[in-house]
């Protein structure tokens, strides 16, 4: 009898990533396709169908399929509650039902950051801990929480939205609707936009960190600003949840140690001594695959 194969899908505002996972947590196949989120409500469903066919083709029939999706996901129905900035054509959307119809198999849906957090807890940088938070810094900022070795979803599936704390400048705008939302000040997209406004040109977050490492004064200031606001948001989560480890993932985490160093400096400023001594910051071990792996692991 063949071992069960799980499929995990990770839907983002730009890409959709997919894995086929064996019963030991090993990735058998990986695929990435454009998420087509801007095309309309059907675009991401078409992307799911494409990615699913790529990772499921040629392997044993999947026993379970999981999907990580941005936004507050109802833990019972798999419905997206309200809107989410990164999927502009979905609001109160029956994600589980529509995804199942698209790929022809039942789908279990979780918040995408919860999926990444569970993957890092089970197989990555938070392995062996009881409580952790994993923050993904990319197009936006997501946060997943594990407490006492269980994913924490909140009453309505929306726990962990540290990216949307009102820690930005008064009057700053975000598509989430929160006045003074911090996400534009601590996300990859926000960093790239600040670089353009500062005269650095159309460069992405990785290039900005590279410039900062070469002592470009403007780039260094932008990186420090991102790390400061990210550190302030993490400090709020640390004070409330008292985790053992904070894991940083997402595209911006590819900046590596310079990001960790800058965030640690911010945490030194904003976290009480009683909490700071007991928490460490680690880079995600599973990289861009974490969300899809976690979706597969949570597909029961």
C-alpha positions in Angstrom: 0.0 0.0 0.0 1.5 3.4 -1.0 2.1 6.1 1.5 -0.5 8.9 1.5 0.4 12.0 -0.4 -0.8 15.5 0.7 -1.1 18.5 -1.6 -0.6 22.0 -0.2 -1.4 25.2 -2.0 -0.3 28.7 -0.8 -2.2 31.5 -2.5 -0.6 35.0 -2.4 -1.3 38.3 -4.1 1.4 37.6 -6.7 2.1 33.9 -6.8 0.5 30.6 -6.0 2.9 27.9 -4.7 2.1 24.2 -4.5 3.8 21.1 -3.0 3.2 17.4 -3.0 4.2 16.1 0.5 4.9 12.6 1.6 4.0 11.2 5.1 7.5 12.2 6.4 7.1 15.8 5.4 9.4 15.6 2.4 8.6 17.7 -0.6 8.1 15.4 -3.6 7.2 18.2 -6.1 7.0 22.0 -6.0 5.3 24.4 -8.5 4.8 28.1 -8.7 2.3 29.9 -10.9 1.0 33.5 -11.1 -1.9 33.8 -8.7 -3.9 35.9 -11.2 -5.5 37.7 -8.2 -6.0 40.9 -10.2 -7.9 39.2 -13.1 -11.2 38.7 -11.2 -12.8 36.2 -8.8 -12.1 33.2 -11.1 -8.4 34.0 -11.6 -7.0 32.5 -8.4 -9.2 29.4 -9.0 -7.7 28.9 -12.4 -4.3 29.2 -10.8 -5.1 26.6 -8.2 -6.2 24.2 -11.0 -3.0 24.7 -12.8 -0.7 24.4 -9.8 -2.6 21.3 -8.5 -2.3 19.5 -11.8 1.5 20.2 -11.9 2.2 18.7 -8.4 -0.4 16.0 -8.5 0.5 14.6 -11.9 2.4 11.4 -11.8 2.2 10.8 -8.1 -0.2 8.7 -6.1 -3.7 10.1 -5.6 -3.5 12.7 -2.9 -5.3 11.8 0.3 -5.7 15.4 1.5 -5.5 18.8 0.0 -4.9 22.0 2.0 -5.0 25.6 0.9 -3.4 28.7 2.6 -5.3 31.9 1.8 -4.8 35.5 2.9 -7.4 37.0 5.2 -9.7 35.8 8.0 -10.7 32.2 7.2 -13.7 30.8 9.0 -12.4 27.7 10.7 -15.6 25.7 10.2 -16.8 26.7 6.7 -13.5 27.6 5.0 -15.1 30.9 3.9 -13.1 34.2 3.7 -14.7 36.6 6.1 -15.0 40.0 4.6 -12.4 41.3 2.1 -8.6 41.0 2.1 -6.3 43.5 0.4 -4.3 41.0 -1.6 -7.3 39.3 -3.2 -9.3 42.3 -4.4 -12.1 40.4 -6.1 -12.9 38.1 -3.1 -15.1 39.2 -0.1 -17.1 36.8 2.0 -16.0 34.3 -0.5 -16.7 30.5 -0.1 -13.0 29.6 -0.7 -13.2 25.9 0.4 -16.2 25.1 -1.8 -15.0 27.0 -4.9 -11.4 25.6 -4.6 -12.8 22.1 -4.3 -14.9 22.6 -7.4 -11.9 24.0 -9.3 -9.5 21.1 -8.6 -12.0 18.2 -8.2 -11.1 17.3 -4.6 -12.1 18.4 -1.1 -10.0 21.2 0.2 -9.3 22.3 3.8 -8.6 26.1 4.0 -6.5 27.9 6.6 -5.1 31.4 6.8 -1.8 31.5 4.8 0.3 32.8 7.7 -1.1 30.1 10.0 0.1 27.5 7.5 3.6 29.0 7.4 3.7 29.1 11.2 2.7 25.5 11.5 5.3 24.4 8.9 8.1 26.2 10.8 6.8 24.7 14.1 6.7 21.2 12.8 9.7 21.1 10.5 11.6 24.4 10.6 13.1 27.0 12.8 10.5 26.7 15.6 10.7 22.9 15.8 11.0 21.7 19.4 9.2 24.8 20.9 5.8 25.0 22.5 4.9 28.5 21.5 6.1 30.6 18.5 5.0 33.2 16.0 6.0 33.2 12.4 5.9 36.5 10.5 6.0 36.6 6.7 7.2 39.9 5.3 6.6 40.0 1.6 4.0 41.8 -0.5 2.3 42.4 2.8 2.9 41.2 6.4 1.3 38.1 7.8 1.6 36.4 11.2 0.8 32.9 12.3 0.6 31.8 15.9 1.3 28.4 17.6 0.5 28.2 21.3 1.1 25.0 23.3 1.9 23.1 20.1 -1.4 24.0 18.4 -2.2 26.6 15.7 -4.1 29.5 17.2 -6.7 30.8 14.9 -8.9 33.1 17.1 -12.6 33.1 17.4 -13.2 33.9 13.7 -10.0 32.7 12.0 -8.4 36.1 12.0 -5.8 35.9 14.8 -2.3 37.3 14.2 -2.8 40.3 12.0 0.2 42.2 13.4 0.7 43.8 10.0 -2.4 45.9 10.5 -1.7 47.4 13.9 -2.1 51.2 13.9 1.7 51.8 14.3 2.2 53.8 11.2 2.2 57.6 10.9 -1.2 59.2 11.7 -3.2 59.5 8.5 -1.2 56.9 6.5 -3.3 54.8 4.2 -3.5 51.1 3.7 -6.0 49.1 1.6 -7.0 47.2 4.7 -8.9 50.3 5.9 -7.0 50.7 9.3 -6.0 54.3 9.8 -2.3 54.5 10.5 -1.8 50.9 9.5 1.8 49.8 9.9 1.9 47.4 6.9 3.0 50.0 4.3 5.9 50.8 6.5 7.2 47.3 7.1 6.4 45.3 4.0 8.4 44.6 0.9 6.0 46.6 -1.3 6.1 49.5 1.1 9.9 49.4 1.1 10.0 49.4 -2.7 7.5 52.3 -2.8 9.6 54.3 -0.3 12.7 53.7 -2.4 11.0 55.1 -5.5 9.9 58.1 -3.5 13.4 58.6 -2.1 15.0 58.6 -5.6 16.5 55.1 -5.6 14.4 54.1 -8.6 12.3 51.1 -9.3 14.1 48.5 -7.2 12.9 45.7 -5.0 13.4 44.9 -1.3 16.4 42.6 -1.9 18.2 45.4 -3.9 17.5 47.9 -1.2 19.0 45.7 1.4 22.0 45.2 -0.8 22.5 48.9 -1.2 22.1 49.3 2.6 24.9 46.8 3.1 27.1 48.9 0.9 26.5 51.9 3.1 24.0 53.7 0.9 22.7 56.3 3.3 19.2 56.4 1.9 18.8 52.6 1.7 20.1 52.2 5.2 17.5 54.7 6.5 14.7 52.9 4.7 15.8 49.5 6.1 16.1 50.8 9.6 12.6 52.3 9.3 11.1 49.0 8.1 12.9 47.1 10.9 11.7 49.7 13.5 8.1 49.4 12.6 8.3 45.6 12.3 10.0 45.5 15.7 7.3 47.6 17.2 4.6 45.3 15.8 6.5 42.2 17.0 6.9 43.8 20.4 3.2 44.0 20.8 2.8 40.3 19.9 5.6 39.3 22.2 4.1 41.2 25.1 0.7 39.5 24.6 1.8 36.0 23.6 5.3 35.6 25.3 6.6 33.2 22.6 9.9 31.2 22.7 10.8 32.2 19.2 9.9 34.7 16.5 10.5 33.3 13.0 10.9 35.7 10.1 9.9 34.5 6.6 8.7 35.8 3.3 10.6 37.5 0.5 12.1 40.2 2.7 13.6 37.6 5.0 16.0 36.7 2.1 18.0 39.8 3.3 19.3 37.4 6.0 21.4 38.5 9.0 21.2 42.3 8.3 17.4 42.1 8.7 17.7 40.0 11.9 20.2 42.4 13.3 18.0 45.4 12.6 14.9 43.8 14.0 16.8 42.7 17.1 17.9 46.4 17.7 14.2 47.4 17.4 13.1 44.7 19.9 15.7 45.9 22.3 14.0 49.3 22.2 10.4 48.1 22.4 10.3 44.9 24.4 10.3 44.7 28.2 13.3 43.1 29.7 11.2 40.4 31.3 10.1 39.2 27.8 13.1 40.1 25.8 15.5 37.7 27.5 13.3 34.7 26.7 12.6 35.2 23.0 14.9 34.7 20.0 14.5 35.8 16.4 15.3 33.2 13.7 15.1 33.2 9.9 12.6 30.8 8.5 14.1 27.5 7.5 11.6 26.4 4.9 11.7 29.5 2.7 9.1 30.2 0.1 7.7 26.7 0.5 6.6 27.1 4.2 3.0 28.2 3.4 2.3 25.3 1.0 4.0 22.8 3.3 1.9 24.0 6.3 -1.3 23.9 4.2 -0.5 20.2 3.4 0.2 19.4 7.1 -3.0 21.1 8.2 -5.2 19.4 5.6 -6.7 16.8 8.0 
